[in-house]
Amino acid sequence: MGRENLFKEVKLPSLSEMMFLYWLKHGWRALQSEFAEKIASESQGNPLFVVESLRMLSEKGNLVQEDNEWVFQSMS
């Protein structure tokens, strides 16, 4: 694809942990505060890490909605 100029690479800076926390706690699918803080810290500003982690947890049934926020539930 690169040889045929079918895409253009756009480099984005990493987001700050504070920006992630705001997005995770107040976005259209708010996360439980403690869980949002853990994901924001572990992501090191990488939005793809956050999106894919949340997708995986949701698919495995570890991310559930309770009282208008998404909560991590360990599947023991």
Secondary structure, 3 states (H helix, E strand, C coil): CCCCCCCCCCCCCCCCHHHHHHHHHHCCCCECHHHHHHHHHHHCCCHHHHHHHHHHHHHCCCEEEECCEEEECCCC
